[in-house]
C-alpha cells in the first residue's frame, strides 16, 4: 500500500517536540505525522483535470482531495506537474 496521496502526493512529515525539565531540555521526541489516507473510487464521468487520469480507478487519496472531489473543487488542488527541462542553445543561455 502506498503511503502517499496519489493525486497531490502528500506524504508524512516530521514533528519535533522539545521537553523542558528543571531548566534543561530533554532529548527531543520525533514523530512522523502521517496524512489521513483513504481508499476511494473515482467515478468514470469525472472530467476534472486533476482526476482525469484516475477515472474509473480505485486509488489512495488524502481526505483533502476526497473532499475537493465531492465538492467539485479540483482546481484548488495541487496536481502533479512534470518538471520543465531547459535546453541550452548555442550561446549557452537557456530558453
NORMO-V57901 format. One line per field, one symbol per residue. ss: DSSP state (H for helix, E for strand, - for the rest). burial: 1 if it has 16 or more other C-alpha atoms within 10 Angstrom, else 0. Layout:
# NORMO-V57901
ss->???
burial->???
This chain:
# NORMO-V57901
ss->------------EEEEE--EE--EE---EEEEE---EEEEE----------HHH---EEEEEHHHHHHHHH--HHH-----------E-----E-
burial->00011111011000000000000000000000001110000100010001100110001111101100100001000000000000000000000
